[in-house]
């Protein structure tokens, strides 16, 4: 295996965390694909998720965290979460993001050669991953519920810097998304920090949009965007909206990146309504694997995997969410068969 500079690389070690629901199905399917496209990768599996919490009282065991830290990257399937408050439960993916300081959530949206996908889209959304309303500072005061929103200059600057660095390798345009006209203190700080960083990149064109205007523009002309940088909650919502333009969550990959390691996960959830029925779409997990390969420097393997997914999208077989009846294993086998080179 060689890296993007053509130099020899040692085999990488990847942690697999299937998690809950359809994660138990799509992670093994994607692992089989990765074994074929990048045979030097070795895998180690670790437990986490709501199901593990119900059995052990811990959704993210210390041993799993140590395994993730020792690996070059992690593939995370999905986690089921209760709608209400369950004493002692904390989302393991949120736990991983905080414990490992995975400050950037990368959400690429690229058109696929299927009738369900709008053509001409190639954007990359950077979602700040550690703060905003997701810090978990909520409380009840009688019949009033209060959530604290935390925005810091340091977190805003580093997500803006990463977005600009990637834009420099792409089409050299960044759009900062905020709501500073209403959230004048928190988003005001985010906006201020982003444009301060923009000054470090004179070759990158930086502009801005209010989040409601961006929601409309993503529907109207998504083709015009290159790199989008925004806060945690806005990024969560906008990236799902963008995914709907190219086929939905079943084909939407993502990565959580920090300074030392990275955890990659498909955008879809645990889908308990179809879990165990063989109906889950593994393409998002396969594309997530390609994103992981690219992050690790295995660009040729990542490209081959993306092309194999595109071939399946173009000619089938299709899983139920894309209008077909193929099973998880059938779609995974089709991706393996489509690998070339």
N, C-alpha and C positions, 0 to 999 in steps of 0.2 A: 504494500500500500504506500502511496506517495502523497505528499501534501500539496497545497496549491502552488508551491514553489518548485515542486518536482523532487524534493528531498525525501529520503527514506524516513518513515515514521514507525515507531514501535506500535504494536497492537494496542488498541484502546479497550478499556474496561467500562462497561455500561451497566448501571443498576436498572433492573426492571421492577416497577411497582404497579401491578395490575389494578390494585385498589378495589373498588366496588362495581357492581352491576356489569355493564358491558365492557368495562375495563378489563375484566377477566377474559374476555373474548378477543378484543382488538389488540391488546398487547402481545399475546402469543402469535397472532396472525402477522403483525408487523415484525416481530422478532425473526420469524421464519424468512421474511423478505430480506431483512437486514443481513441475515446469515449468508444469503446468496449474493447480495450486492457488495458486501464488505466482509468477507470471510475471516479477516484478521480480528474482528471484534469478538470479545468474550463477554458473557453475560453473567450477572449474579442477581437473583431475585430476592426481594425484601417485602415484608408486609406493612400495610398502612391502610387506613380507611375507617369508615363508620362500622363496617362489619367486624373489623378487627377490634374496634373499640368495644362493641357489644360483647365480644368474647373475652377480652383481656383488660378492658378499662382504659386502654391507651390507644388513641388513633394514630400516633406517630411514635413508635418505640425508639428508645435511645439507640438500640442496635441498628435500626433502619437509618437513622440520621448519620451514624458513624459510617455505614456502608455507602450512603450517598456521598459523604465527604471524601471517602477514599477512592471513588470512581471518577472517571473523566467526565461523565455526563450521566443523566438519569432520564429514562422514559417512564412517565407517570400516566396511568390509564384514566381513571376517573374516581371521584369520591362521592358517595352518597351523604347527604346532610339532612338532618331533621329540620322541619320548618320552624319548630319552636325551640325553646331553650332546653338543652339537656345538660345537666350538671356534669362537669368534667370533660365535656366534648369540645374539641377545637379542631377546625378543619385542618387536615394534615398538609394540604397544599399551601395554605396560608402559613402554617407552621414552618414548612420548608423555606418559603420565601423569606420569612423573617430571620430564622436561625442562620441561613446561609447568605443573607443580604443579597437576594436575587432581585436587584432593584429595577430591572428593565423587563417588561413583558413585550416580546416581539410578536406582532400579529400580521403576517403577510397575507395579502389578498391578491390573487392572480387569476385571470380568466382561464377557464378550462375549455377544451374542445367538445363541449356537450351542449345540447339544445337548452339546457336549464341554466347555462352560464352566459352572462352578458360579456361580449367581447371587449378587448382593449383596456382591461383593468390590470394594473401592476402597481400596487401601493403597499407601503410598509408602515404600519402604525406602531409607535412606541408609547406604551402605557406605563407611567410611573407606578411601581409595583409595591411600595412599602408604606404609603401613608394615605392621606385624604380621609374619607369617611371609613375606610377599611381598617383603621387602627384599632377598632373595637372598643372605643370609649363611649359606651352607651349607658344610659341610666334612666330609671323611672322616678318621677316625682309625682306620686299620685296618678292622676289621669293624663299626665304629660310625659311624653318620652323624648329624651334629648340625646342627640349624637354629636360628638365633637369632630370637627373637620380639621385635620392637621396638614399644613403645607409648609415645608422648610425650603430655604434658599439652597442648601446643599443638595437635597434630593432633586429639586427642580433643575439645578444647573447640570447635574450629571446625566439626567435623562435627556436634556436638551443637547448636551455635548455628544452623547452617543448617537442621537438622531442625526445631528449634523455630520458626524463622521461617516455614517452610512450613506447619507445623501450625497456626500462627496464622491462615493463609489458608484452612485446611481445617476440620477438626472439632475442632481444639484439643486433641489428645491425642498424646502421644509415649510410646513404649515403648523404653527402653534395654535392649539385649540383651548379655549378657556371661556369663562363667563365673568370677566373682570368688570363688566359694566354693572353687575348686580353684586357679585361676591368680591367687593372691592379690596378687602384686606387679603383674603387667602388667594384668590385667583389673581389679584393685583400683584402679589409677591411672585406667583408662578410666572406671570407674563414678564415682569421686570427681570427675573432671573434668566428666562429663556432668551430675551433680546440682548442681555449682557453677554451671554455665551455666543450668540449669533455674530457678534463683533469679532470673534476669533476665527470666523470662517468667511472671509470676504468673497470667496469664490462660490459660496452657496447662497442662493436667493431665499430669504426668510420672510414669510408673511404670516398673517394671523386671521382666524375666524372665530366668532362666537359659536359656542357649541350647538345652539339651535340652528344657526345658519349652516353649520357643517353637516348636521343631520339632513337638512334639505339638499345640500350640494352633493352628498354621497349618493343620494337617489338620482339627482338630476344629471350630474356630470362627474362620476367617480374617475373617469379616465384622465381628468386633469390633475390628479394628485400624485405625488411621488412619495414623500415621507411626511407622516403626521406625528406630532408629539403632543401628548396631552396628559391630564391627570388620571388617577386610578379609576374613579367611577366613570368619568366621561369616556375613557378608553375602553372600559368594559362594555359599555353600551354601543359605542360607535363601531367597534370591531365586529360585534355580532351583526350589526346592521350591514356592514360591508360584506360579511360572509354570505349573507342572503343573496347578494347580487351574483355570486358565482356558484351557487348550488347548495348553500346552507351549511350548518355546523358539521355535517357529515364529511365535508371536504376542507375543513378549516383547521390548520395547524397553529401551534404557538410555542414559544420558548420563554423560559424565565432565566435571565442571565445575570450573573454577578461577576465579581472580580476573580473568584477562585473556581467555581464550578457552574453548571447550568442544569436546569430541570426542564424537560420538554414534555408537553402534554397537548392532546387534541382539545379543541375548544368545547366540544360537546360534553355533556354530563354523564352520569351513570345510567340514565335511561332505564329505571327499574321496570317500566312497563313492558320492555322487550328483552330484558336481561335473561340469558339462558335459552333463548329461542332461536339463536343462530341468525337473527335478522340484523345485527349491528353492522354498520358500514365501517370497514377498516381503513378506508382511504385517507381519512383525516389523520389516523395514527401513522400510516405509511408516509404521508407528507410531513408529519412531525418528525419522523425518523430521518427524512431527507434534510430537514432544517437542522437537525442535530448533527448529521454528517458534515454539512457545510460549516457549522460552527466549529467542529473539530478539525477542519482543514481538509476533509476528504471530498473535495469539490467534484471530482469526476464521478465518484460513487453517488453523490447527492444528485447530480444531473441525470444519471442513468435511472435512478429511482423516480425522479419527477417525470421523466419521459415515459416510464412504464405505467405510472398512474394515469398520465394523459392518454396513453394508448387504450387503457381499460375504459376510461371515461368516453373515449371516442367510439369504441365498438362494443362495449359491454364485456362481461355481464354486469348488470346493474343491481345493487341492493335495493330494498324496498323504498328507502327515502329518496332515491333517485329515479323511481318509477319502475323498477324491475322486481324480480323475485329471487335473485341469487342470494345464497347464504354467505355468512361471514367467511367461511372457509373457501367457498367457491371464488369469491372476489379476491381473497388473498392469493389463491393459487393462480388466478389470472394475472395478477401483478407480477408474481414470480416468473410466470411463463413469458411475460412481455419484456423482461429485462434483457438488454442486449449489450454487447461489448464485453 
